Amino acid sequence: MYFPDSNPILKGLNTYYIKTDKLIEHFQGEIGNGVIYFKGSISEGAVFFESDHYLKSFFKKKDELIFDNEALSLIMKNCEKNNYEIYIYYLKPDEVYLWSEITMSFPVSLNVEFNSKTFNKKLQEFINLQGTGYFITKSEKNIYGVFFAYGKIAGYLVNGEIFVKDLKENKRFIKDISKIIDKNQAKTDIYIKNSGFSKNSKLNPRLPSKQTIETMGEFIFIFDNFISNNKKIKSEFLPMLKKKFIEYVDEYDFLDPFAAEFLYSDGKIQFTGIADETKFVEGIFKCIIEIALETEHLNKMEDLYTNWSKKNQKFIKKYKLSFN
């Protein structure tokens, strides 16, 4: 979890001997604006506050992330039963809103291999769309990050320390990260707050989750494997898939193979674009079904996907997928 000041004003406390609600009340009066971070062995949470009220809260356990009132309630309950390390950070009045939004971002793409050109293009794309989130770039020796919100860069991460820099320094810092990417084969993780897009954006803010991307990667792989092992089909699967993506690029622009936002290989999808989750599933499913139809194997789809369908019954029902 990242906060704009890497050095808490207080740490070393433990919920074992502290009443959480009284702790928050005390620091509301003591520092006015800030965040209290609760770090546990299997869960974590944070409460952002101003002097007279709570702003936002989150509670994370494994892959489940809960926000606001429900999160605050879970933090209070869990602190009564379990031990959490406590870190308290002061935030300036103009920072507390911004960082309460940024820290509630979801991972949408992990370990993406950019070059300097594609990194800059993708970062600018999210910024231009009034997105809120951050890019974390990791090499063997260094970790760098760029935080952004509502169309502006909010700060930078340099090996564990976060700086809120003057806008004049943006180009220089981005250039430094770009050099690291090109020289060190660094990989980038992208986190986006789903509700962080402006109301004027044409995008539905519900981005594909990591689980959805993995599920559809498995879906493609089953047919990929079937085509590759079928000697009667002379065409290779990937060229067929690329051709089908091009046919549907007007309806599902994230499939554009020339934009290189959607990459598939050996059952795994690497996605660095922006797409509504329902459209994401719908577009991929439609392309595979049409390839099955064109290769005269549509009647085999239900048998081919028996195990996948059993494993993903809720997923199929949610997105109304049918092989008929």
C-alpha positions as CSV (number, residue, x, y, z in Angstrom):
1,M,0.0,0.0,0.0
2,Y,1.3,3.4,-1.0
3,F,0.9,6.7,0.8
4,P,2.4,10.1,-0.2
5,D,4.7,10.3,2.8
6,S,6.7,7.2,3.2
7,N,7.6,8.0,6.8
8,P,4.6,7.7,9.2
9,I,4.4,10.2,12.1
10,L,3.8,7.3,14.4
11,K,4.4,3.5,14.1
12,G,4.9,0.6,16.4
13,L,1.5,0.6,17.9
14,N,-0.6,-2.6,18.1
15,T,-4.4,-3.0,18.2
16,Y,-4.0,-5.6,20.9
17,Y,-4.0,-2.8,23.6
18,I,-5.6,0.1,21.7
19,K,-9.3,0.9,21.0
20,T,-9.5,1.7,17.3
21,D,-12.4,4.2,17.4
22,K,-10.7,6.2,20.2
23,L,-7.4,6.1,18.2
24,I,-9.0,7.6,15.1
25,E,-10.8,10.3,17.2
26,H,-7.6,11.2,18.9
27,F,-5.6,11.8,15.7
28,Q,-8.5,13.6,14.0
29,G,-8.1,16.2,16.7
30,E,-4.3,15.9,16.8
31,I,-3.3,16.2,13.1
32,G,-6.6,17.0,11.4
33,N,-6.0,15.2,8.1
34,G,-4.4,11.8,7.5
35,V,-4.7,8.1,7.2
36,I,-4.4,5.3,9.7
37,Y,-3.1,2.1,8.2
38,F,-3.7,-1.3,9.8
39,K,-1.4,-4.1,8.7
40,G,-2.2,-7.7,9.7
41,S,-0.8,-11.1,8.7
42,I,-3.8,-12.0,6.4
43,S,-5.6,-8.7,6.0
44,E,-5.1,-4.9,6.0
45,G,-7.1,-1.8,6.1
46,A,-7.0,2.0,6.2
47,V,-9.1,4.9,7.3
48,F,-8.7,8.3,5.7
49,F,-10.0,11.2,7.8
50,E,-10.4,14.9,8.3
51,S,-10.8,16.6,11.6
52,D,-14.5,16.3,11.7
53,H,-15.4,13.2,9.7
54,Y,-14.2,10.0,8.0
55,L,-13.5,10.3,4.3
56,K,-13.0,6.8,3.0
57,S,-12.0,3.4,4.2
58,F,-10.9,0.1,2.7
59,F,-10.4,-3.4,4.1
60,K,-8.6,-6.1,2.1
61,K,-8.5,-9.8,2.9
62,K,-6.9,-12.1,0.3
63,D,-8.4,-11.0,-3.0
64,E,-11.5,-9.3,-1.5
65,L,-11.4,-5.6,-1.3
66,I,-14.2,-3.7,0.6
67,F,-14.8,0.0,0.8
68,D,-16.3,2.8,2.9
69,N,-18.8,2.1,5.7
70,E,-18.7,-1.7,5.4
71,A,-14.9,-1.5,5.4
72,L,-14.8,0.7,8.4
73,S,-17.1,-1.7,10.3
74,L,-14.8,-4.7,9.4
75,I,-11.7,-2.8,10.5
76,M,-13.3,-2.1,13.9
77,K,-14.5,-5.7,14.4
78,N,-11.2,-7.3,13.2
79,C,-9.1,-5.0,15.4
80,E,-11.0,-6.3,18.5
81,K,-10.2,-9.9,17.6
82,N,-6.8,-9.8,15.8
83,N,-3.5,-8.0,16.1
84,Y,-2.7,-5.3,13.6
85,E,0.4,-3.1,13.3
86,I,-0.6,0.6,13.2
87,Y,0.9,3.3,11.0
88,I,-0.3,6.8,11.1
89,Y,0.4,9.3,8.3
90,Y,-0.3,13.0,8.1
91,L,-1.7,14.3,4.8
92,K,-2.1,17.8,3.7
93,P,-5.6,19.0,3.2
94,D,-5.3,19.0,-0.6
95,E,-3.7,15.6,-0.6
96,V,-6.1,13.6,1.6
97,Y,-8.9,13.4,-0.9
98,L,-6.5,12.6,-3.8
99,W,-4.7,9.8,-2.0
100,S,-7.9,8.3,-0.6
101,E,-8.9,7.7,-4.2
102,I,-5.5,6.5,-5.5
103,T,-5.0,3.9,-2.9
104,M,-8.3,2.2,-3.8
105,S,-7.1,1.1,-7.2
106,F,-7.3,-2.4,-8.5
107,P,-4.6,-4.3,-10.4
108,V,-5.7,-4.5,-14.1
109,S,-2.4,-5.7,-15.7
110,L,0.6,-7.2,-14.0
111,N,4.2,-7.7,-15.2
112,V,3.6,-5.9,-18.5
113,E,6.7,-5.5,-20.6
114,F,6.8,-2.0,-22.1
115,N,9.5,-0.2,-24.0
116,S,9.9,3.5,-23.4
117,K,7.6,4.5,-26.2
118,T,4.7,2.2,-25.3
119,F,5.1,3.0,-21.6
120,N,4.7,6.7,-22.2
121,K,1.8,6.1,-24.6
122,K,-0.1,3.9,-22.1
123,L,0.5,6.2,-19.2
124,Q,-0.7,9.3,-21.1
125,E,-3.7,7.3,-22.3
126,F,-4.9,6.8,-18.7
127,I,-4.1,10.3,-17.7
128,N,-6.0,11.8,-20.7
129,L,-9.0,9.7,-19.8
130,Q,-9.1,11.4,-16.4
131,G,-8.1,8.0,-14.8
132,T,-7.1,7.5,-11.2
133,G,-4.4,4.9,-10.3
134,Y,-0.7,4.2,-10.6
135,F,2.0,2.4,-12.6
136,I,4.7,0.5,-10.7
137,T,7.8,-0.3,-12.7
138,K,10.2,-2.9,-11.2
139,S,13.7,-3.9,-12.3
140,E,16.2,-6.1,-10.4
141,K,17.5,-3.2,-8.4
142,N,14.9,-0.5,-8.5
143,I,11.2,0.2,-8.1
144,Y,9.7,3.4,-9.6
145,G,6.1,4.5,-9.8
146,V,3.8,7.2,-11.2
147,F,0.6,8.1,-9.4
148,F,-2.2,10.0,-11.2
149,A,-5.7,11.2,-10.6
150,Y,-8.3,13.2,-12.6
151,G,-6.0,13.9,-15.5
152,K,-2.9,15.0,-13.5
153,I,0.2,13.3,-12.1
154,A,0.0,13.3,-8.4
155,G,3.4,11.9,-7.4
156,Y,6.2,9.5,-7.9
157,L,7.7,6.5,-6.2
158,V,11.5,6.0,-6.0
159,N,12.6,2.8,-4.3
160,G,10.0,3.0,-1.5
161,E,9.9,6.7,-1.1
162,I,7.1,8.8,-2.5
163,F,7.5,12.4,-3.7
164,V,4.8,14.9,-4.7
165,K,6.8,16.7,-7.4
166,D,6.2,20.0,-9.2
167,L,4.6,19.6,-12.6
168,K,7.7,21.1,-14.3
169,E,9.6,18.0,-13.2
170,N,7.1,15.5,-14.8
171,K,8.8,15.2,-18.2
172,R,12.2,14.6,-16.7
173,F,11.1,12.0,-14.3
174,I,9.0,10.1,-16.9
175,K,12.1,10.2,-19.1
176,D,14.2,8.7,-16.3
177,I,11.7,5.8,-15.9
178,S,11.7,5.3,-19.6
179,K,15.5,4.8,-19.7
180,I,15.2,2.3,-16.9
181,I,12.6,0.3,-18.8
182,D,14.7,0.2,-21.9
183,K,18.0,-0.7,-20.2
184,N,16.8,-3.1,-17.5
185,Q,13.9,-5.0,-19.1
186,A,11.7,-3.7,-16.2
187,K,8.1,-4.9,-15.9
188,T,5.2,-2.7,-15.0
189,D,2.1,-3.3,-12.9
190,I,-1.0,-1.1,-13.6
191,Y,-3.6,-0.3,-11.0
192,I,-6.7,1.6,-11.8
193,K,-9.6,2.9,-9.6
194,N,-12.7,1.7,-11.4
195,S,-14.8,4.7,-10.4
196,G,-12.0,7.1,-11.1
197,F,-12.9,8.0,-14.7
198,S,-14.7,11.3,-15.3
199,K,-18.5,11.2,-15.9
200,N,-17.8,12.6,-19.4
201,S,-15.8,9.5,-20.4
202,K,-17.5,7.1,-22.8
203,L,-16.0,4.2,-20.9
204,N,-17.9,2.1,-18.5
205,P,-15.6,2.1,-15.5
206,R,-15.9,-1.6,-14.8
207,L,-12.6,-2.9,-16.0
208,P,-11.9,-6.6,-16.5
209,S,-10.7,-8.2,-13.3
210,K,-7.6,-10.3,-13.1
211,Q,-9.8,-13.4,-12.6
212,T,-11.9,-12.5,-15.7
213,I,-8.7,-12.1,-17.8
214,E,-7.4,-15.5,-16.6
215,T,-10.8,-17.2,-17.2
216,M,-11.0,-16.0,-20.8
217,G,-7.3,-16.9,-21.3
218,E,-8.3,-20.5,-20.4
219,F,-11.3,-20.2,-22.7
220,I,-9.2,-19.3,-25.7
221,F,-6.5,-21.9,-24.9
222,I,-9.0,-24.8,-25.0
223,F,-9.9,-24.0,-28.6
224,D,-6.3,-23.1,-29.5
225,N,-5.2,-26.5,-28.3
226,F,-8.1,-28.2,-30.2
227,I,-7.2,-26.4,-33.5
228,S,-3.5,-27.0,-33.1
229,N,-3.9,-30.7,-32.6
230,N,-6.5,-31.2,-35.4
231,K,-4.6,-32.3,-38.5
232,K,-7.7,-31.8,-40.6
233,I,-7.5,-28.0,-40.0
234,K,-4.6,-26.6,-42.1
235,S,-4.8,-23.1,-40.8
236,E,-3.0,-22.1,-37.6
237,F,-5.0,-20.8,-34.7
238,L,-3.3,-17.4,-33.9
239,P,-3.6,-16.0,-37.5
240,M,-7.3,-17.0,-37.5
241,L,-7.8,-15.3,-34.1
242,K,-6.0,-12.1,-35.3
243,K,-8.1,-12.0,-38.4
244,K,-11.3,-12.4,-36.4
245,F,-10.2,-9.6,-34.0
246,I,-9.7,-7.3,-37.0
247,E,-13.2,-8.0,-38.2
248,Y,-14.6,-7.0,-34.8
249,V,-12.3,-4.0,-34.1
250,D,-15.1,-1.4,-34.7
251,E,-17.3,-3.1,-32.1
252,Y,-14.6,-4.1,-29.7
253,D,-11.7,-1.7,-30.2
254,F,-9.6,-3.2,-27.4
255,L,-9.1,-6.3,-29.7
256,D,-7.2,-4.2,-32.3
257,P,-4.0,-6.3,-32.8
258,F,-2.2,-3.2,-34.1
259,A,-2.7,-1.4,-30.8
260,A,-1.1,-4.4,-29.0
261,E,-3.2,-3.8,-25.9
262,F,-4.5,-7.4,-26.0
263,L,-1.9,-10.1,-26.4
264,Y,-2.6,-13.9,-26.2
265,S,-0.1,-16.7,-26.0
266,D,-0.2,-20.2,-24.6
267,G,-3.4,-19.8,-22.6
268,K,-2.5,-16.4,-21.1
269,I,-3.9,-13.0,-21.9
270,Q,-1.8,-9.8,-21.3
271,F,-4.2,-6.9,-21.3
272,T,-3.0,-3.3,-20.9
273,G,-6.0,-1.5,-22.4
274,I,-9.3,-0.2,-21.1
275,A,-12.5,-2.1,-21.7
276,D,-15.8,-2.7,-20.0
277,E,-15.7,-6.2,-18.4
278,T,-18.9,-7.4,-20.1
279,K,-17.7,-6.2,-23.5
280,F,-14.3,-7.9,-22.8
281,V,-15.9,-11.3,-22.2
282,E,-18.5,-10.8,-25.0
283,G,-16.0,-9.9,-27.6
284,I,-13.6,-12.8,-27.0
285,F,-16.5,-15.3,-26.7
286,K,-18.0,-14.1,-30.0
287,C,-14.7,-14.4,-31.9
288,I,-14.0,-18.0,-30.7
289,I,-17.6,-19.0,-31.5
290,E,-17.3,-17.6,-35.0
291,I,-14.0,-19.4,-35.6
292,A,-15.7,-22.6,-34.5
293,L,-18.5,-22.0,-36.9
294,E,-16.2,-21.2,-39.8
295,T,-14.1,-24.4,-39.1
296,E,-17.3,-26.4,-38.8
297,H,-16.7,-27.4,-35.2
298,L,-19.5,-25.4,-33.5
299,N,-21.3,-28.7,-32.7
300,K,-18.3,-29.8,-30.7
301,M,-18.1,-26.8,-28.4
302,E,-20.2,-28.0,-25.5
303,D,-18.2,-31.3,-25.3
304,L,-14.9,-29.4,-25.7
305,Y,-15.8,-27.0,-22.9
306,T,-17.4,-29.5,-20.5
307,N,-14.7,-29.1,-17.7
308,W,-14.4,-25.3,-18.3
309,S,-18.1,-24.9,-18.0
310,K,-18.4,-26.9,-14.8
311,K,-15.6,-24.9,-13.3
312,N,-17.1,-21.5,-14.3
313,Q,-20.9,-22.0,-13.9
314,K,-21.4,-18.7,-12.1
315,F,-19.2,-16.9,-14.7
316,I,-21.2,-18.4,-17.6
317,K,-24.5,-17.4,-16.0
318,K,-23.3,-13.9,-15.1
319,Y,-22.3,-13.1,-18.7
320,K,-25.1,-15.2,-20.3
321,L,-22.7,-17.3,-22.4
322,S,-24.2,-20.0,-24.7
323,F,-22.7,-22.3,-27.2
324,N,-26.0,-22.7,-29.1
